Amino acid sequence: MPSLTLPYVPHYIAAPPTKETLEYADLATIDISKADSEEGCAALAIELREALLHHDFSYVTAHMFDIADIPFSAKQTGSLQGYTSLQYADIDGRVRDQLGQYCINRDVAKRRHSEALRPPLPEIQEFSKHNYFNVLHPILRLIARGLELPEDTLVNKHDYDAVGETAVRFIKYYPRTEEKESTTKNVWPEGAHGITILWSQPVAVLQIQTREGEWRWIRHMENALVVNAGDAMDFLTGGYYKGTIHRVVQPTVDQRNHTRLGAFYFAMPNDDVKLVPMIESPVLQRVGIQRRCEDSEAPTMEHWRKARTMAHGHSKLKKEEIIHGVLIKHYN
């Protein structure tokens, strides 16, 4: 039987790290390889809880993958699955985005793909499984443990075989002019997900807002993952872990003419999960629960993601809007 010969795929060459002096966020580094023991799990649960409470972001270490550079009309259906071309999303009716992305459900066989993407699909499936079982699972177990819940509580709400939109997303960002950048006012929303896993890349663009209201840069760490909580986690934890306030700004001057390629894993609860606080948590009972809406009016993950997706890039830019009866804030 002849062996399968894959076509040549060029290696993606990232921009060199910035030489500018920046004010970086002081984020915790979580080594989830220590979660193999009971003692390690107990310590990591406390570390992750403190990281999410104080910064909403953390680094996760001990992972390595190579990234390829594969060259490729999106429809707005409440899903971002598939290819979304440049200048698809409209920002405030004046500026089109400058990114192309390919979003692949955790089950890569769920739909047909571009011919250019079919040869590496087995590798992408392995990448997806690695993110799910070796990164997301330990994180969800540690979060549940920190809330004094059974370790499988959040894992069960993110079932690999359930219907949902957890996905790998590859996004290539292209430089935008200063004029267009200023028009967007640097307004960025929280993410409509549970946990985001970003494979760290060297172009400095991501900033988070500290509790004191100051913006700090996220430092690139080779082979590290940048992990943060989204608004679905805010719903489920009754405001204990809030959706991260962050923004993406123009790259530093010495990186401004470079494209950047991001590899993400956006984890969402199962579509049928109702986004209500986990009131059985002793921690939440002690600190108090801040509901974003009444439990009887809380959306399911499916309804929430569809509403957020339909609004993104197709509604007038403003600092607040109401989606599914819930107030959403955008930050600049």
N, C-alpha and C positions, 0 to 999 in steps of 0.2 A: 504494500500500500504506500503510495507516494506521501512524503511528508508535506505538511502545510508550510508554504513559504509566505511570510508576511511582507507586505510592501514596505519600502524604506520610509520611516517617519523621522523628520529632523528633530534633533534635541532642542528644547527651548533654552535659549541663552538669556538669562535674566540680567537686568541692569546691575552695575556695581553698587554696593551700598553707598549711601550718601556720606559725604565728608562734612556736612554742616553740623553745627552744634545745636542740638534740639533738646527741649525739655521732655523727657520720657516719663511715662507712667511707671510707677514702682509696682509691678505685678508679681504675684506669687507664681512660682514654678512648681507644678504638680507632677511628680514622677509616678505615673500609674503602674509602673512595673513593680512598685512596692505593695500593690494591692493583692499580691499572691498570698499574703499571710494575714491572719486575724489581727495581729498587732499593727501591721502596715495599714490595713483597711481602717482601723480605728483612728490612727493618726492622720491619714489622708482625708477622712471624712471631715475632721475638724479644720484641716488646712483649706479644703475646698469651700467649706461653709464660710470661713472668714474671707476668702478671696472673693466669693460671689457677693457677700454682704458689703464689702468695702469698695470693690472696684467693678463687680459684675463681669470682669474679664480675668482670665488666667492663662498661663502657658502650660501646655502638657508636652512632656518630652519623651524621647526614646523611640522615634519613628523616622522612617526614611522611604521616599519614593522618588522616581524620576518623572519629569514632566515633558511631554512632547508638544510640538507646535503644529497642529493639524488645521489647514485652511478649509472652510466650508463655502413664504411670508407668514410671519407669525400671526396667530389669531388669538384674540383676547377671550378666553373661555373660563377664567377663574383658575387656570393652571399655567405654570411656567414651563411645563415639560416640552422638550424639543428645542429647536433652534430659534433664537430671537436675534434679529439682525440689528446692525447699527442704526441709530436714530429712530428706534421704535417708540420708546417712551418719550412723552412730551412733558417738559418741566415748565410749568406756569404758562403754557401756551406760547412760549418764545424760544426755548432751547431744547433741541433734541439731544438725547443721550449719545455718548461716544463709546459705547461698549457693545461687543457681540458676545453672546453666551449660548452654551449648550447645556441644557438641564436634563438629567437622566434619572428616572425613578430608580430606587434601590434595586428593583427587579428590572434589569436592563432589557429583558425580553418582553416587557409589558407593551411596547409599541415598536414600530419599524423605525429605523434610523437612517440618517444620511449615509450614502455609500462610502464616503470618506472615513466614516467612523466605525464601519462594521468590522474591519480587521482587528482593531484593538479592543473590541467589546469584551472578550474574555478577561483581559487585564483590567478593564474598567469595572467589571463585575467583582473581581477580586479586591480591587481598591475600595469599592462600595462596602463589601462584606468586612474588610479590615476596619474601616471607619465605624461600622455598626457594632461589630462584636468585640473588637479590641480597643476601641476608644469610647464610643458612646455608652456601651453597656457598663463599663467600670464607672464612668462619670455618673450615670443615672443611679447606680447602686450606691455610690458615695453620697449623692444628694439625698436619697431616701434615708440613708443611715444617719446623715446629719439632721434630718427632720424627725428622727426616732421612729421611723416607719419600717415595715418589712422591706428588705433590700430589693425585692422584685416589684415593689409598688409602681415605680415609674417605668421599669422595663416592660411591665405588662401593658402600660399605656402607649408604648412604642414598639408594638409587636412587629417583627420583621415580615410576617406573612399576612398581616392585616391590610385592609384597604387604606391607603394614605399616600401622601405626597413627599415623604422623606426622600431626598435626592442628592446625588452628586451634581455639582454645577461647576463648569469651567467658564470663566469670564475673562475676556481679553479687553482691557481698557486702552483707549487711544487718547493721545494728548488733546486737550481742549484749549481754545484761546482764552486769554485773560478776560476778554470782554464777555465771552459766554459764561465763563466761570463766575464772574461777579453777578451776572444776571440771575443765576440759580440761588444766590444768597446763601449758599452752603447749607441749605435746609435738608435734613435727612431724618427719616422716620425710624422708630424702633422696628425690629424684624418680626414678621408674623410667623414665628417658629418657636420650638422649645429650646433647642440647643444648636448653636452654630459652631462648626469646626472649620477654621481657616488654616490652611497650610501656609506657614509664614513665608513671605516673599520680600525681597529687599527694597522695593520702591516705597519710600516713606509717604503715606497718604492717610493712614487711619489714625484718628484721634478719639479719645474718650473724655467725657466730662467728669471731673472729680466731684466729690460731695461738696466741695467749696465753690463749685461753679467754674473751675479753671479747666482749660483744654490741655491735654497732655498727649504726646505722640506714643504710638505703640512701636516698640523697638523690634527690629527683625532679629530672630534667633534661628540660625540654620538648623533645619530638620526638626523644628518645634512646631507645635500646633497652638493656635490662638483660639481659646474657647470662651464663648459668652452665652448668656441666657437671653431668650427672647420673650415676647409678650405672652406666649402660651404658658411659659413657666411662671410668669407674673400671675396669670389667672389661677393656675393650679396651686401656687403657694400663698395665695391670698395677699400678694404684695410683699411677701418676705424677700423673695428674689425678684427684683424689679427688672423689666426690660432695659437693656443697656442703652444709655444715652451716648450716642457716638455719631461721628460724621466722617466723610471722606472728602479730603481737600486736595487742592493742587499739589502735585509732588514738589519736593524741594527743587531749587533752581538747577542743581547739578544733575537732577534726574528727570527734568520736565519734558524732555523730548523723547523719552523712552516709553514704549508700550509696557504694560505689565500684565502678566497672566496669573490669575488667581484660581486655585483649586479649593473648593468649598464642599462641606457636607452639611446640608440643612436638614436637621432632624425635627420632625413634627410628631405630635401624638397621633394615634390612629384617628381616622376621619370621624368615627362614631363617639369619640371621647368628648363628653360634655365638659367645657372649661369652667369648672367650679372648684373652689378651694378644697384641699384635702383636709377636711376638718378633723379627721381622726389623728392627725399629727399632734403629739403632746407639745412639740415646740411651738406650733402655730397657736395652739390653745393658750400657751403661756404668754406669747408676745402680742396676741391679738390678730385678727384677720381683717384686711382691707379689701373688700370686694369691689370689683370694677363695675359690677351690675348685680341685680338680684339673681339668686340662683335659678329662679324659675324662668328668667329671661336670658340666661347665659347661652351663648352659641355653642354648637359642636365645633370641633376643629375644622371639619369640612366647610361649614358655613362661614367660619371666621377667615380661613385662608382665601376662600373664593372672594369674599367681600374686600379683603385687603389687596388681593391681586388685581381685581377689577378697578380699584381706585388708583393703584400705583401708576403714575405717569400719565394719567388721563383725567385728573381733576385739578382744579386751580390750586396753585401753591399757596398754602396758608399754614399758620403755626398750629392750628387746631382744626380737627374735623370730627364728625360723629360717624362711626361705622358700626352697624348692628347695635345701635343704642349705646355704644361705648365711646367715651372721649379719647381721641388719639392726639398726642402732641408731637409736633415736629420741631426740631431744634436747629438753631444756627449760632 
